[in-house]
Amino acid sequence: MESDLIERAHQGDSDAWERLVQGHQEAVFRLAYLLLGDAGDAEDVAQETFIRAFRYLHTYDSSRSWRPWLLGIAANLARNRRRAFGRYLHHLGRLARLTPEQTLDPENEVAHLANAQALWRAVQRLEAADQEIIYLRYFLELSVEESAETLNIAPGTVKSRLYRALGRLRGVVQQEFPVLWRERAADE
């Protein structure tokens, strides 16, 4: 059980710590990559996240979930890096590397990839706070409660931010990516 691993890691068990890292490193990297748009920077943030988590393991509140605590550290580090280096989400590139899918229909795959890339660009047009809430909820598939823990805000605030962010995204898609809007309407 994860709480046992955390307790053992806190007591210095390196095997327990390694299992915790292995269980969450992909999610931490993905969030950092989504926020920074650069694999190298995301790798650095992911490593720093686990270093900080280990260093501050004694401050971890076991009444909270582990993953949102880690993702909160990663999000803060990514925000700091973005500010420090003047980086903004760019070159997200290769959606296929993040969510590989096998398909037998190459034409359908090309259309899907084009739509996914257009959606990435549409999300990039939003302010950082809107991007963050959309990434946590839909790209990392965190629950409202986990998103709230990650951002250290109330669940109701997550819902209201998400509602506003999706409204803004809808506007961007309608104005700048009409192909996505037409396909959405055709699917309904």
C-alpha positions as CSV (number, residue, x, y, z in Angstrom):
1,M,0.0,0.0,0.0
2,E,1.2,3.5,-0.9
3,S,1.0,4.8,2.7
4,D,3.3,2.0,3.8
5,L,5.8,2.8,1.1
6,I,5.8,6.5,2.1
7,E,6.3,5.6,5.8
8,R,9.1,3.2,4.9
9,A,10.7,5.8,2.6
10,H,10.5,8.4,5.4
11,Q,12.4,5.9,7.6
12,G,15.2,5.6,4.9
13,D,14.1,2.6,2.9
14,S,15.5,3.3,-0.5
15,D,13.6,0.4,-2.1
16,A,10.3,1.9,-0.9
17,W,11.4,5.3,-2.3
18,E,12.3,3.8,-5.6
19,R,8.9,2.2,-5.9
20,L,7.2,5.5,-5.1
21,V,9.2,7.2,-7.8
22,Q,8.6,4.5,-10.4
23,G,4.9,4.6,-9.7
24,H,4.6,8.4,-10.3
25,Q,7.4,9.5,-12.5
26,E,5.4,9.3,-15.7
27,A,2.6,11.6,-14.3
28,V,5.1,14.1,-12.9
29,F,7.0,14.2,-16.2
30,R,3.8,14.5,-18.3
31,L,2.6,17.4,-16.2
32,A,6.0,19.2,-16.4
33,Y,6.1,18.5,-20.2
34,L,2.6,19.9,-20.6
35,L,3.4,23.0,-18.7
36,L,6.9,23.6,-20.2
37,G,6.6,22.1,-23.7
38,D,10.2,20.9,-23.7
39,A,11.2,17.3,-22.8
40,G,14.6,18.3,-21.4
41,D,13.1,20.9,-19.2
42,A,10.4,18.5,-18.1
43,E,13.0,15.9,-17.2
44,D,14.8,18.4,-15.1
45,V,11.6,19.4,-13.3
46,A,10.6,15.8,-12.8
47,Q,14.0,15.1,-11.2
48,E,13.9,18.2,-9.0
49,T,10.3,17.2,-8.0
50,F,11.5,13.9,-6.6
51,I,14.5,15.5,-5.0
52,R,12.3,18.1,-3.2
53,A,9.7,15.5,-2.3
54,F,12.4,13.3,-0.7
55,R,13.9,16.3,1.1
56,Y,10.5,17.4,2.4
57,L,9.1,14.0,3.0
58,H,8.9,14.8,6.7
59,T,6.4,17.6,5.9
60,Y,4.1,15.4,3.9
61,D,0.6,15.3,5.4
62,S,-0.6,11.7,5.2
63,S,-4.2,12.8,5.2
64,R,-3.6,14.1,1.6
65,S,-3.2,12.0,-1.5
66,W,0.4,11.4,-2.5
67,R,0.1,12.1,-6.3
68,P,-1.5,15.5,-6.0
69,W,1.2,16.5,-3.5
70,L,3.9,15.5,-6.0
71,L,2.1,17.1,-8.9
72,G,1.8,20.3,-6.8
73,I,5.6,20.3,-6.4
74,A,6.0,19.7,-10.1
75,A,3.6,22.4,-11.1
76,N,5.3,25.0,-8.8
77,L,8.8,24.1,-10.2
78,A,7.5,24.2,-13.7
79,R,5.9,27.7,-13.1
80,N,9.2,28.9,-11.6
81,R,11.2,27.6,-14.5
82,R,8.9,29.1,-17.1
83,R,9.1,32.5,-15.3
84,A,12.9,32.3,-14.8
85,F,13.6,31.4,-18.4
86,G,10.8,33.3,-20.0
87,R,9.5,30.1,-21.4
88,Y,5.9,29.6,-22.4
89,L,4.4,26.5,-23.7
90,H,5.9,25.9,-27.1
91,H,7.0,23.0,-29.3
92,L,4.7,20.5,-27.5
93,G,5.2,18.5,-30.6
94,R,4.7,14.8,-31.0
95,L,1.4,14.0,-29.4
96,A,2.0,10.4,-30.4
97,R,4.9,10.2,-27.9
98,L,2.6,11.2,-25.1
99,T,-0.4,9.1,-25.9
100,P,0.6,6.5,-28.5
101,E,-2.3,4.7,-30.2
102,Q,-2.3,1.8,-32.5
103,T,-4.6,2.0,-35.5
104,L,-5.1,0.1,-38.7
105,D,-6.5,3.1,-40.6
106,P,-3.6,5.5,-41.5
107,E,-6.0,8.1,-43.0
108,N,-8.0,8.2,-39.7
109,E,-4.8,8.4,-37.7
110,V,-3.5,11.3,-39.8
111,A,-6.8,13.2,-39.3
112,H,-6.8,12.4,-35.6
113,L,-3.3,13.6,-35.2
114,A,-4.0,16.8,-37.1
115,N,-7.0,17.5,-34.8
116,A,-5.0,16.7,-31.7
117,Q,-2.3,19.1,-32.8
118,A,-4.9,21.8,-33.6
119,L,-6.4,21.3,-30.1
120,W,-2.9,21.6,-28.5
121,R,-2.4,24.9,-30.4
122,A,-5.9,26.1,-29.3
123,V,-5.1,25.3,-25.6
124,Q,-1.8,27.1,-26.0
125,R,-3.7,30.3,-26.9
126,L,-5.1,30.4,-23.4
127,E,-3.6,32.0,-20.4
128,A,-1.3,29.8,-18.3
129,A,-3.9,29.3,-15.5
130,D,-6.5,28.1,-18.0
131,Q,-4.0,25.7,-19.6
132,E,-3.0,24.3,-16.3
133,I,-6.5,23.5,-15.1
134,I,-7.4,21.9,-18.5
135,Y,-4.2,19.8,-18.5
136,L,-4.7,18.6,-14.9
137,R,-8.4,17.7,-15.5
138,Y,-8.4,16.3,-19.0
139,F,-4.9,15.5,-20.1
140,L,-3.8,13.9,-16.8
141,E,-7.3,12.9,-16.0
142,L,-7.2,14.0,-12.4
143,S,-10.5,14.2,-10.5
144,V,-11.8,17.6,-9.4
145,E,-10.6,16.8,-5.9
146,E,-7.1,15.8,-7.0
147,S,-6.8,18.9,-9.2
148,A,-7.8,21.0,-6.2
149,E,-5.1,19.3,-4.0
150,T,-2.5,19.8,-6.7
151,L,-3.3,23.5,-7.0
152,N,-4.0,23.9,-3.3
153,I,-7.5,25.4,-4.0
154,A,-11.0,24.4,-3.2
155,P,-12.8,21.9,-5.4
156,G,-15.5,24.5,-6.2
157,T,-12.7,26.8,-7.4
158,V,-11.5,24.0,-9.8
159,K,-15.0,23.7,-11.2
160,S,-15.4,27.4,-11.8
161,R,-11.9,27.8,-13.3
162,L,-12.5,24.8,-15.5
163,Y,-15.9,26.2,-16.6
164,R,-14.4,29.5,-17.5
165,A,-11.3,27.9,-19.2
166,L,-13.5,25.7,-21.3
167,G,-15.6,28.6,-22.4
168,R,-12.5,30.5,-23.4
169,L,-11.2,27.4,-25.2
170,R,-14.5,27.1,-27.1
171,G,-14.1,30.7,-28.2
172,V,-10.6,30.2,-29.4
173,V,-11.6,27.0,-31.3
174,Q,-14.6,28.8,-33.0
175,Q,-12.5,31.8,-34.1
176,E,-9.1,30.3,-34.9
177,F,-9.7,26.6,-35.5
178,P,-13.0,26.4,-37.3
179,V,-12.2,22.9,-38.6
180,L,-12.4,21.6,-35.1
181,W,-15.6,23.4,-34.5
182,R,-17.2,21.9,-37.6
183,E,-16.1,18.4,-36.8
184,R,-17.5,18.8,-33.2
185,A,-20.8,19.9,-34.6
186,A,-20.8,17.0,-37.1
187,D,-20.2,14.5,-34.3
188,E,-23.2,15.8,-32.3
